[in-house]
Amino acid sequence: MKETRVPFKAPMVRAILSGAKWQTRRIAHGVPAPGGFKIGDVLQGQGGKPIKPPYGVPGDRILATEAWRVAEESDHLPPSALTPAHRVWYEADAPHQPGFGRLRPSMFMPFWASRIQRDITDLRVERLLDISEADAMAEGIETYRGALRWVRYQDAIDPNVSHLTAKDAYLALWEHINGPGSAMLNPMVWAYSFNRSKTQ
């Protein structure tokens, strides 16, 4: 089993922890357009070069990484010098607690500090705009005050904007993360599904 770190922003971490999110889509660079193939068939790209899914295949495990802090007295230590004996504060658990030091980005989180481990249960390659209503809900979209919103992302949305479908809400979330117009580019994406509860 391969274990791979996968970065998530704080609202998505909260959605995973609540059980509302069990899919994630990431841009699939260099992958040919889908045509009914299986993941094993995607391994040959242009020029015959192998294309490997970035975060593994079903049966592998993802370790979610997120923005984090340790106690102020350990701020001088690089991540490689930290151990499980150092207490970690996860930024998704804001508000910030006193006594914790500088913010560290998710890319520098050690494996041992990841509090979210999930086994990959499914992997597909598809166009972003082909996402179904069910898959949009699995990405963390839920009904919020009568309108479809992304889970616990209310601080990043206009409260006056509503969406008629979960797909519309997800595409709005995609553009919030990737920039205006990015959803309409309809990129190829790796569509990962993972188990909803903590891996033992």
SVG drawing of the C-alpha trace seen along z (x, -y; Angstrom):
<svg xmlns="http://www.w3.org/2000/svg" viewBox="-35 -39 51 41">
<polyline fill="none" stroke="black" stroke-width="0.4" points="0.0,0.0 1.3,-3.4 0.6,-6.4 0.6,-9.8 0.1,-13.3 -2.8,-15.3 -3.2,-19.0 -6.6,-20.3 -7.8,-23.8 -9.4,-24.2 -13.1,-24.2 -12.5,-20.9 -10.7,-19.4 -13.8,-20.2 -16.0,-18.7 -14.0,-15.5 -14.0,-15.3 -17.8,-15.7 -18.2,-12.9 -19.8,-15.2 -16.9,-15.0 -15.5,-11.7 -14.4,-12.7 -11.8,-15.1 -11.0,-16.2 -7.6,-17.3 -6.6,-18.5 -5.2,-15.6 -2.4,-17.1 -1.4,-15.3 -4.2,-12.7 -6.0,-12.0 -9.8,-12.6 -11.8,-9.8 -13.3,-7.1 -14.6,-4.4 -11.1,-3.4 -10.2,-2.1 -7.4,-3.6 -4.9,-0.9 -5.4,-2.1 -4.5,-5.7 -0.9,-4.8 0.2,-5.6 0.1,-9.3 1.4,-11.2 4.6,-9.7 4.0,-6.5 5.2,-8.1 3.6,-6.6 1.0,-8.7 0.7,-7.8 -2.3,-9.0 -0.7,-11.5 -2.2,-10.2 -2.3,-6.5 -5.0,-4.0 -7.7,-2.1 -6.2,-0.2 -3.6,-3.0 -4.0,-5.5 -4.1,-9.3 -2.9,-11.3 -4.6,-14.7 -2.3,-17.6 -3.4,-21.0 -2.1,-24.3 -0.8,-23.7 1.2,-25.1 3.3,-23.9 4.0,-25.6 5.9,-28.9 9.0,-27.5 9.3,-25.0 9.0,-27.6 12.7,-27.5 12.6,-23.8 12.1,-22.6 9.4,-20.0 12.0,-17.2 13.1,-17.9 9.6,-17.7 8.2,-14.5 4.8,-13.2 5.9,-14.5 5.4,-18.1 1.7,-19.2 0.1,-20.2 -2.6,-22.8 -4.6,-22.5 -5.6,-25.7 -9.0,-24.3 -9.8,-24.1 -9.7,-27.9 -10.0,-30.2 -6.2,-30.3 -5.3,-29.2 -2.7,-31.1 0.7,-29.6 0.9,-28.3 3.5,-29.7 3.7,-30.6 1.5,-29.2 3.1,-26.3 1.7,-25.4 0.2,-22.0 3.1,-21.0 5.5,-20.8 3.3,-18.7 5.0,-15.5 3.3,-12.2 2.9,-11.6 1.0,-14.9 -1.8,-14.0 -5.0,-13.4 -6.9,-12.3 -6.0,-8.9 -8.4,-7.6 -8.2,-4.5 -8.9,-5.2 -11.9,-3.3 -12.4,-4.5 -10.6,-6.5 -11.9,-7.8 -10.7,-10.2 -13.4,-12.5 -14.1,-16.1 -14.9,-18.4 -18.3,-19.4 -19.3,-15.7 -19.7,-15.7 -23.0,-14.3 -25.3,-15.6 -24.4,-12.7 -20.7,-13.2 -21.1,-17.0 -22.7,-16.1 -19.8,-13.7 -17.5,-16.6 -19.0,-18.3 -22.0,-20.1 -25.1,-20.2 -28.2,-22.1 -27.6,-25.2 -30.5,-27.4 -32.5,-26.2 -29.8,-26.8 -27.1,-24.5 -23.8,-25.5 -20.4,-23.9 -20.1,-22.5 -18.8,-24.9 -17.6,-27.3 -20.0,-30.0 -17.1,-32.4 -16.1,-32.3 -19.4,-32.8 -21.8,-35.5 -24.8,-34.8 -27.1,-36.3 -26.0,-33.8 -27.8,-30.4 -27.5,-27.5 -30.2,-25.5 -28.2,-22.3 -25.3,-20.7 -23.3,-20.7 -23.7,-24.4 -22.6,-24.9 -19.5,-22.7 -18.5,-24.5 -18.8,-27.8 -16.5,-26.2 -14.0,-25.1 -13.9,-28.7 -13.4,-30.1 -10.3,-27.9 -9.0,-27.9 -10.0,-31.3 -12.9,-32.8 -13.6,-30.9 -11.6,-27.9 -14.7,-25.5 -15.7,-26.5 -12.3,-25.3 -13.6,-21.9 -10.3,-20.3 -9.6,-16.6 -9.6,-15.6 -8.7,-12.7 -11.9,-11.9 -10.8,-10.2 -13.3,-8.6 -12.2,-7.5 -13.8,-6.0 -15.7,-8.3 -14.4,-7.2 -10.9,-7.0 -8.7,-4.2 -7.6,-1.8"/>
</svg>
